[in-house]
Amino acid sequence: MPRKPRTDQPGDLVHARSRFMNEEFRINTPEERALVLRAMGRAARRCDVLILAFAIMSNHIHVAALRQLAPLRAFYQSFHTAIARMLNDLQGRFGPLIAGRPSIDEVPLDRFVHLMMYVHGNQMSAGMAASLGSSDWTSHPVYSGTARPLDWLRTHEAAALAGHSADPAGVAAFAAELEGESVQETRFLPAATGELRRRTRRALGGPVELGTPRHGLDGELEVPVVAPPHTRIASVGPRSVSEVGRLCAAAAGVSVEVMRSPGRGRDQLVARALALRVWGDVLVRPVVEMAAYLGLSESGASRARHRDNGTGRRAATLVRTVVRQLAEADDGEV
């Protein structure tokens, strides 16, 4: 199955993370860090990407950026190829360095300051730095003026996004804001993601990754779960065919009896397709179980589940509603 294409819109604020194969520690010395920064700068200049912040960790790299005219994938193709070649040459290694494509989250502009705090806070939360400005393995010392400027790090644009003037004074004010108590108190500590990632992977039974923490419309902190292509995950809690069928029928606006009866009404078809998608794709349960509940043959269930017309698209839009109801039934437990 081909990969789902990324949406790549100019001007998007994004948080991207590149992880190394097997989470191996491949960046451990200032020389290795300097190679990574050199490759990042070259790729940024070549690919029209505005880098706003970075954090270089031993087994992964964080980047906050604004996409411009060129798609972000061009930047990462150049960057990943360069650091793989340079680190392998330096370390006498062969083979791939990066574990798949980078994880990329779009971040609302009103969350920009917290994104910067999150990226710059990685070294400190990992116990590798005493303060934001004490480690040049992130871009914060450039903002605070304790490290030399990098011509490709867009500090002036970042200061403007945060509501400061786009000049050295604005950059200094932005650095002071990031170090202030008001931001420190509301940030999501990167150190907290380790335990949360372990709990999430254990609950879902797959190598999922966590997205950029953000606050929802209700003010509560949300941490998106990102599943790499073809990752199979398990249900958060035990489910019965009848329970899932009941929720899917209600979401489609029909009764369970109508959903299970012969007929080809539009809402009836939507309910069946929805039940098959939730049972097979979300809960990762044998589709034949839901097919038997709906009175469908295996081939008929497969056609209904993968239908790409108005019925299928309507079912796809309702999947999130049913998943949310299933999560609420678990009382929010991970």
C-alpha positions as a Markdown table, in Angstrom:
| # | Residue | x | y | z |
|---|---|---|---|---|
| 1 | Met | 0.0 | 0.0 | 0.0 |
| 2 | Pro | 1.5 | 3.4 | -0.9 |
| 3 | Arg | 2.2 | 5.9 | 1.8 |
| 4 | Lys | -0.4 | 8.6 | 2.5 |
| 5 | Pro | 0.9 | 11.9 | 1.0 |
| 6 | Arg | 1.8 | 14.7 | 3.3 |
| 7 | Thr | 0.0 | 18.0 | 3.2 |
| 8 | Asp | 2.8 | 20.6 | 2.6 |
| 9 | Gln | 1.5 | 24.1 | 2.7 |
| 10 | Pro | 3.8 | 27.2 | 2.6 |
| 11 | Gly | 3.8 | 29.2 | 5.8 |
| 12 | Asp | 2.9 | 26.3 | 8.1 |
| 13 | Leu | 4.5 | 26.3 | 11.6 |
| 14 | Val | 5.8 | 22.7 | 12.2 |
| 15 | His | 7.6 | 20.7 | 14.8 |
| 16 | Ala | 9.6 | 17.8 | 13.3 |
| 17 | Arg | 11.5 | 15.0 | 14.9 |
| 18 | Ser | 14.1 | 12.7 | 13.3 |
| 19 | Arg | 14.8 | 9.5 | 15.3 |
| 20 | Phe | 17.9 | 7.3 | 14.7 |
| 21 | Met | 17.7 | 3.6 | 13.9 |
| 22 | Asn | 17.0 | 1.5 | 17.0 |
| 23 | Glu | 17.1 | 4.7 | 19.1 |
| 24 | Glu | 20.9 | 4.4 | 19.1 |
| 25 | Phe | 23.0 | 7.2 | 20.5 |
| 26 | Arg | 24.9 | 8.4 | 17.4 |
| 27 | Ile | 25.6 | 12.1 | 18.4 |
| 28 | Asn | 27.8 | 12.2 | 21.5 |
| 29 | Thr | 30.6 | 14.7 | 20.9 |
| 30 | Pro | 30.9 | 18.4 | 20.0 |
| 31 | Glu | 32.5 | 17.3 | 16.7 |
| 32 | Glu | 29.4 | 15.2 | 15.8 |
| 33 | Arg | 27.1 | 18.0 | 16.8 |
| 34 | Ala | 29.0 | 20.4 | 14.6 |
| 35 | Leu | 28.5 | 18.1 | 11.6 |
| 36 | Val | 24.8 | 18.0 | 12.2 |
| 37 | Leu | 24.5 | 21.7 | 12.4 |
| 38 | Arg | 26.6 | 22.2 | 9.3 |
| 39 | Ala | 24.3 | 19.8 | 7.4 |
| 40 | Met | 21.2 | 21.4 | 8.8 |
| 41 | Gly | 22.3 | 24.9 | 7.7 |
| 42 | Arg | 23.2 | 23.8 | 4.2 |
| 43 | Ala | 19.8 | 22.1 | 3.7 |
| 44 | Ala | 18.0 | 25.1 | 5.1 |
| 45 | Arg | 19.7 | 27.5 | 2.7 |
| 46 | Arg | 19.1 | 25.1 | -0.3 |
| 47 | Cys | 15.5 | 24.3 | 0.4 |
| 48 | Asp | 13.9 | 27.6 | 1.4 |
| 49 | Val | 13.0 | 26.4 | 4.9 |
| 50 | Leu | 13.0 | 28.9 | 7.8 |
| 51 | Ile | 14.5 | 27.1 | 10.8 |
| 52 | Leu | 13.3 | 28.7 | 14.1 |
| 53 | Ala | 14.7 | 26.4 | 16.7 |
| 54 | Phe | 16.6 | 23.1 | 17.1 |
| 55 | Ala | 17.5 | 20.6 | 19.7 |
| 56 | Ile | 20.2 | 18.0 | 19.1 |
| 57 | Met | 19.8 | 14.9 | 21.3 |
| 58 | Ser | 22.0 | 11.8 | 21.2 |
| 59 | Asn | 19.4 | 9.7 | 19.4 |
| 60 | His | 17.0 | 12.2 | 17.8 |
| 61 | Ile | 16.8 | 15.8 | 16.6 |
| 62 | His | 14.0 | 18.3 | 17.1 |
| 63 | Val | 13.4 | 21.2 | 14.6 |
| 64 | Ala | 10.8 | 24.0 | 14.7 |
| 65 | Ala | 10.4 | 25.5 | 11.3 |
| 66 | Leu | 8.2 | 27.5 | 8.9 |
| 67 | Arg | 7.6 | 25.9 | 5.5 |
| 68 | Gln | 8.1 | 28.3 | 2.6 |
| 69 | Leu | 7.8 | 27.6 | -1.1 |
| 70 | Ala | 9.6 | 24.3 | -1.2 |
| 71 | Pro | 8.1 | 21.3 | 0.5 |
| 72 | Leu | 9.6 | 20.3 | 3.8 |
| 73 | Arg | 10.4 | 16.8 | 2.4 |
| 74 | Ala | 13.1 | 18.4 | 0.2 |
| 75 | Phe | 14.9 | 19.8 | 3.3 |
| 76 | Tyr | 14.8 | 16.4 | 5.1 |
| 77 | Gln | 16.0 | 14.5 | 2.1 |
| 78 | Ser | 19.0 | 16.7 | 1.9 |
| 79 | Phe | 19.6 | 16.9 | 5.7 |
| 80 | His | 19.2 | 13.2 | 6.4 |
| 81 | Thr | 21.4 | 12.1 | 3.5 |
| 82 | Ala | 24.1 | 14.5 | 4.6 |
| 83 | Ile | 24.2 | 13.6 | 8.3 |
| 84 | Ala | 24.1 | 9.9 | 7.5 |
| 85 | Arg | 27.1 | 10.2 | 5.2 |
| 86 | Met | 29.0 | 12.5 | 7.5 |
| 87 | Leu | 28.4 | 10.5 | 10.7 |
| 88 | Asn | 29.1 | 7.2 | 9.1 |
| 89 | Asp | 32.4 | 8.5 | 7.7 |
| 90 | Leu | 33.4 | 9.9 | 11.1 |
| 91 | Gln | 32.4 | 6.8 | 13.0 |
| 92 | Gly | 33.5 | 4.2 | 10.5 |
| 93 | Arg | 29.9 | 3.0 | 10.1 |
| 94 | Phe | 27.7 | 1.8 | 7.2 |
| 95 | Gly | 24.0 | 1.7 | 6.6 |
| 96 | Pro | 21.0 | 3.9 | 7.3 |
| 97 | Leu | 20.9 | 6.4 | 10.2 |
| 98 | Ile | 17.4 | 7.7 | 10.3 |
| 99 | Ala | 14.4 | 5.5 | 11.3 |
| 100 | Gly | 11.9 | 6.3 | 8.5 |
| 101 | Arg | 10.5 | 9.7 | 7.7 |
| 102 | Pro | 10.5 | 12.5 | 10.3 |
| 103 | Ser | 7.4 | 12.9 | 12.5 |
| 104 | Ile | 6.0 | 16.3 | 11.6 |
| 105 | Asp | 3.2 | 18.1 | 13.5 |
| 106 | Glu | 1.6 | 21.3 | 12.4 |
| 107 | Val | 1.4 | 23.7 | 15.4 |
| 108 | Pro | -1.0 | 26.6 | 15.7 |
| 109 | Leu | 0.7 | 30.0 | 15.8 |
| 110 | Asp | -0.8 | 30.8 | 19.2 |
| 111 | Arg | 1.2 | 27.8 | 20.6 |
| 112 | Phe | 4.5 | 29.1 | 19.1 |
| 113 | Val | 6.1 | 30.2 | 22.4 |
| 114 | His | 5.3 | 26.9 | 24.1 |
| 115 | Leu | 6.7 | 25.0 | 21.1 |
| 116 | Met | 10.0 | 27.0 | 21.4 |
| 117 | Met | 10.1 | 26.3 | 25.1 |
| 118 | Tyr | 9.5 | 22.6 | 24.5 |
| 119 | Val | 12.3 | 22.3 | 21.9 |
| 120 | His | 14.8 | 24.4 | 23.8 |
| 121 | Gly | 13.9 | 22.6 | 27.1 |
| 122 | Asn | 14.9 | 19.1 | 25.8 |
| 123 | Gln | 18.5 | 19.2 | 27.0 |
| 124 | Met | 17.6 | 20.6 | 30.4 |
| 125 | Ser | 14.8 | 18.1 | 31.0 |
| 126 | Ala | 17.1 | 15.2 | 30.0 |
| 127 | Gly | 19.5 | 16.3 | 32.7 |
| 128 | Met | 22.1 | 17.4 | 30.2 |
| 129 | Ala | 21.9 | 21.1 | 31.0 |
| 130 | Ala | 21.3 | 23.2 | 34.1 |
| 131 | Ser | 19.4 | 26.0 | 32.3 |
| 132 | Leu | 18.1 | 26.8 | 28.8 |
| 133 | Gly | 21.2 | 28.9 | 28.0 |
| 134 | Ser | 23.9 | 26.5 | 29.3 |
| 135 | Ser | 23.9 | 24.0 | 26.4 |
| 136 | Asp | 24.7 | 24.8 | 22.8 |
| 137 | Trp | 23.1 | 21.6 | 21.7 |
| 138 | Thr | 19.9 | 23.7 | 21.3 |
| 139 | Ser | 19.4 | 27.0 | 19.6 |
| 140 | His | 18.6 | 28.9 | 22.8 |
| 141 | Pro | 22.1 | 30.2 | 23.4 |
| 142 | Val | 21.9 | 31.9 | 20.0 |
| 143 | Tyr | 18.8 | 33.7 | 21.1 |
| 144 | Ser | 20.3 | 34.7 | 24.4 |
| 145 | Gly | 23.5 | 36.0 | 22.8 |
| 146 | Thr | 25.8 | 33.5 | 24.5 |
| 147 | Ala | 26.6 | 31.6 | 21.2 |
| 148 | Arg | 27.6 | 32.9 | 17.8 |
| 149 | Pro | 24.8 | 33.7 | 15.4 |
| 150 | Leu | 23.9 | 31.2 | 12.7 |
| 151 | Asp | 22.9 | 32.9 | 9.5 |
| 152 | Trp | 20.3 | 30.2 | 8.7 |
| 153 | Leu | 18.6 | 30.3 | 12.1 |
| 154 | Arg | 15.8 | 32.8 | 11.7 |
| 155 | Thr | 15.8 | 34.4 | 15.2 |
| 156 | His | 14.3 | 37.7 | 14.0 |
| 157 | Glu | 11.3 | 35.9 | 12.4 |
| 158 | Ala | 10.9 | 33.9 | 15.6 |
| 159 | Ala | 10.9 | 37.1 | 17.7 |
| 160 | Ala | 8.2 | 38.6 | 15.5 |
| 161 | Leu | 6.0 | 35.5 | 15.7 |
| 162 | Ala | 6.2 | 35.8 | 19.5 |
| 163 | Gly | 5.1 | 39.4 | 19.4 |
| 164 | His | 8.5 | 41.1 | 19.7 |
| 165 | Ser | 10.3 | 43.4 | 17.3 |
| 166 | Ala | 12.2 | 41.7 | 14.5 |
| 167 | Asp | 15.6 | 43.0 | 15.6 |
| 168 | Pro | 18.4 | 42.1 | 18.1 |
| 169 | Ala | 16.5 | 43.8 | 20.9 |
| 170 | Gly | 13.4 | 41.7 | 20.1 |
| 171 | Val | 15.4 | 38.5 | 20.0 |
| 172 | Ala | 16.9 | 39.3 | 23.4 |
| 173 | Ala | 13.4 | 40.0 | 24.8 |
| 174 | Phe | 12.1 | 36.8 | 23.4 |
| 175 | Ala | 15.0 | 34.8 | 25.0 |
| 176 | Ala | 14.2 | 36.5 | 28.3 |
| 177 | Glu | 10.5 | 35.5 | 27.9 |
| 178 | Leu | 11.4 | 31.9 | 27.3 |
| 179 | Glu | 13.5 | 31.9 | 30.5 |
| 180 | Gly | 10.7 | 33.6 | 32.5 |
| 181 | Glu | 8.6 | 31.9 | 35.1 |
| 182 | Ser | 5.3 | 32.4 | 33.3 |
| 183 | Val | 6.4 | 30.2 | 30.4 |
| 184 | Gln | 8.3 | 27.7 | 32.6 |
| 185 | Glu | 5.2 | 27.1 | 34.7 |
| 186 | Thr | 3.0 | 26.2 | 31.8 |
| 187 | Arg | 5.4 | 24.2 | 29.6 |
| 188 | Phe | 5.1 | 20.5 | 29.0 |
| 189 | Leu | 8.3 | 19.0 | 30.2 |
| 190 | Pro | 10.0 | 16.8 | 27.5 |
| 191 | Ala | 11.1 | 14.5 | 30.3 |
| 192 | Ala | 7.5 | 13.6 | 30.9 |
| 193 | Thr | 7.1 | 12.2 | 27.4 |
| 194 | Gly | 9.4 | 9.2 | 28.1 |
| 195 | Glu | 7.1 | 7.6 | 30.6 |
| 196 | Leu | 4.0 | 8.7 | 28.7 |
| 197 | Arg | 5.4 | 7.1 | 25.5 |
| 198 | Arg | 6.1 | 3.8 | 27.3 |
| 199 | Arg | 2.6 | 3.7 | 28.8 |
| 200 | Thr | 1.0 | 4.5 | 25.4 |
| 201 | Arg | 3.0 | 1.9 | 23.5 |
| 202 | Arg | 2.2 | -0.7 | 26.2 |
| 203 | Ala | -1.5 | 0.1 | 26.0 |
| 204 | Leu | -1.7 | 0.2 | 22.2 |
| 205 | Gly | 0.7 | -2.7 | 21.6 |
| 206 | Gly | 2.6 | -0.9 | 18.9 |
| 207 | Pro | 5.6 | 1.5 | 18.3 |
| 208 | Val | 3.6 | 4.7 | 18.2 |
| 209 | Glu | 5.2 | 8.1 | 18.6 |
| 210 | Leu | 3.9 | 11.2 | 20.5 |
| 211 | Gly | 3.3 | 14.4 | 18.7 |
| 212 | Thr | 3.8 | 18.0 | 19.9 |
| 213 | Pro | 1.9 | 18.6 | 23.2 |
| 214 | Arg | -0.7 | 21.4 | 22.8 |
| 215 | His | -3.6 | 22.8 | 24.6 |
| 216 | Gly | -7.1 | 22.1 | 23.2 |
| 217 | Leu | -10.0 | 24.5 | 23.0 |
| 218 | Asp | -11.0 | 23.4 | 26.5 |
| 219 | Gly | -7.6 | 24.4 | 27.9 |
| 220 | Glu | -6.6 | 20.8 | 28.6 |
| 221 | Leu | -3.2 | 19.5 | 27.5 |
| 222 | Glu | -3.4 | 17.2 | 24.5 |
| 223 | Val | -0.6 | 14.9 | 23.3 |
| 224 | Pro | -1.4 | 13.5 | 19.8 |
| 225 | Val | -0.5 | 9.9 | 19.1 |
| 226 | Val | 1.2 | 9.3 | 15.7 |
| 227 | Ala | 1.3 | 5.8 | 14.2 |
| 228 | Pro | 3.9 | 5.2 | 11.5 |
| 229 | Pro | 2.6 | 3.7 | 8.2 |
| 230 | His | 1.3 | 0.1 | 8.6 |
| 231 | Thr | 1.6 | 0.1 | 12.4 |
| 232 | Arg | -1.0 | -2.1 | 14.0 |
| 233 | Ile | -2.3 | -1.1 | 17.3 |
| 234 | Ala | -4.6 | -2.8 | 19.8 |
| 235 | Ser | -7.7 | -1.5 | 21.5 |
| 236 | Val | -7.3 | 0.5 | 24.6 |
| 237 | Gly | -9.9 | -1.7 | 26.3 |
| 238 | Pro | -11.8 | -4.9 | 25.6 |
| 239 | Arg | -14.7 | -4.4 | 23.2 |
| 240 | Ser | -17.6 | -6.5 | 22.0 |
| 241 | Val | -18.9 | -6.6 | 18.5 |
| 242 | Ser | -22.4 | -5.6 | 19.7 |
| 243 | Glu | -21.0 | -2.6 | 21.6 |
| 244 | Val | -19.1 | -1.3 | 18.6 |
| 245 | Gly | -22.0 | -2.0 | 16.3 |
| 246 | Arg | -24.4 | 0.0 | 18.6 |
| 247 | Leu | -22.1 | 3.0 | 18.6 |
| 248 | Cys | -21.6 | 2.9 | 14.8 |
| 249 | Ala | -25.3 | 2.5 | 14.1 |
| 250 | Ala | -26.1 | 5.5 | 16.3 |
| 251 | Ala | -23.3 | 7.6 | 14.7 |
| 252 | Ala | -24.8 | 6.9 | 11.2 |
| 253 | Gly | -28.3 | 7.7 | 12.4 |
| 254 | Val | -29.9 | 4.2 | 12.1 |
| 255 | Ser | -30.9 | 1.5 | 14.6 |
| 256 | Val | -28.9 | -1.6 | 15.1 |
| 257 | Glu | -31.7 | -3.7 | 13.6 |
| 258 | Val | -31.7 | -1.6 | 10.4 |
| 259 | Met | -27.9 | -1.8 | 10.2 |
| 260 | Arg | -28.0 | -5.6 | 10.4 |
| 261 | Ser | -30.9 | -6.1 | 8.1 |
| 262 | Pro | -30.7 | -6.7 | 4.3 |
| 263 | Gly | -31.0 | -3.5 | 2.3 |
| 264 | Arg | -28.9 | -0.8 | 0.7 |
| 265 | Gly | -30.1 | 2.5 | 2.2 |
| 266 | Arg | -27.4 | 5.1 | 2.4 |
| 267 | Asp | -27.2 | 5.5 | 6.2 |
| 268 | Gln | -27.4 | 1.7 | 6.4 |
| 269 | Leu | -24.4 | 1.3 | 4.2 |
| 270 | Val | -22.5 | 4.0 | 6.1 |
| 271 | Ala | -23.2 | 2.3 | 9.4 |
| 272 | Arg | -21.8 | -1.0 | 8.1 |
| 273 | Ala | -18.7 | 0.5 | 6.6 |
| 274 | Leu | -18.1 | 2.5 | 9.8 |
| 275 | Ala | -18.4 | -0.6 | 12.0 |
| 276 | Leu | -16.0 | -2.6 | 9.8 |
| 277 | Arg | -13.5 | 0.2 | 9.8 |
| 278 | Val | -13.6 | 0.7 | 13.5 |
| 279 | Trp | -13.4 | -3.0 | 14.3 |
| 280 | Gly | -10.7 | -3.8 | 11.8 |
| 281 | Asp | -8.6 | -0.6 | 11.4 |
| 282 | Val | -8.9 | 1.0 | 14.8 |
| 283 | Leu | -9.4 | -1.9 | 17.2 |
| 284 | Val | -7.3 | -4.3 | 15.0 |
| 285 | Arg | -9.7 | -7.2 | 15.5 |
| 286 | Pro | -10.6 | -9.9 | 12.9 |
| 287 | Val | -12.9 | -8.3 | 10.3 |
| 288 | Val | -14.7 | -11.6 | 9.9 |
| 289 | Glu | -16.2 | -11.2 | 13.4 |
| 290 | Met | -17.9 | -7.9 | 12.5 |
| 291 | Ala | -18.8 | -9.3 | 9.1 |
| 292 | Ala | -20.7 | -12.2 | 10.8 |
| 293 | Tyr | -22.4 | -9.8 | 13.1 |
| 294 | Leu | -23.6 | -7.7 | 10.2 |
| 295 | Gly | -24.6 | -10.8 | 8.1 |
| 296 | Leu | -22.0 | -10.1 | 5.4 |
| 297 | Ser | -19.7 | -12.5 | 3.6 |
| 298 | Glu | -16.0 | -11.9 | 3.9 |
| 299 | Ser | -15.7 | -10.5 | 0.4 |
| 300 | Gly | -18.8 | -8.3 | 0.9 |
| 301 | Ala | -17.3 | -7.0 | 4.2 |
| 302 | Ser | -14.0 | -6.2 | 2.4 |
| 303 | Arg | -15.8 | -4.2 | -0.3 |
| 304 | Ala | -17.9 | -2.3 | 2.3 |
| 305 | Arg | -14.8 | -1.6 | 4.4 |
| 306 | His | -12.7 | -0.2 | 1.5 |
| 307 | Arg | -15.5 | 1.5 | -0.4 |
| 308 | Asp | -14.1 | 4.9 | -1.7 |
| 309 | Asn | -17.3 | 6.7 | -2.7 |
| 310 | Gly | -19.7 | 9.0 | -0.8 |
| 311 | Thr | -20.7 | 6.2 | 1.6 |
| 312 | Gly | -17.1 | 5.4 | 2.4 |
| 313 | Arg | -16.1 | 9.0 | 2.8 |
| 314 | Arg | -19.0 | 9.6 | 5.2 |
| 315 | Ala | -18.0 | 6.5 | 7.2 |
| 316 | Ala | -14.4 | 7.8 | 7.4 |
| 317 | Thr | -15.6 | 11.1 | 8.9 |
| 318 | Leu | -17.5 | 9.3 | 11.6 |
| 319 | Val | -14.6 | 7.1 | 12.7 |
| 320 | Arg | -13.2 | 9.8 | 15.0 |
| 321 | Thr | -16.6 | 10.2 | 16.7 |
| 322 | Val | -16.9 | 6.5 | 17.5 |
| 323 | Val | -13.2 | 6.3 | 18.7 |
| 324 | Arg | -13.9 | 9.3 | 21.0 |
| 325 | Gln | -16.9 | 7.5 | 22.5 |
| 326 | Leu | -14.9 | 4.4 | 23.0 |
| 327 | Ala | -12.2 | 6.4 | 24.8 |
| 328 | Glu | -14.7 | 8.1 | 27.0 |
| 329 | Ala | -16.0 | 4.7 | 28.0 |
| 330 | Asp | -12.5 | 4.0 | 29.3 |
| 331 | Asp | -12.7 | 7.0 | 31.6 |
| 332 | Gly | -9.7 | 8.6 | 29.9 |
| 333 | Glu | -7.2 | 5.8 | 30.9 |
| 334 | Val | -4.2 | 5.2 | 28.7 |
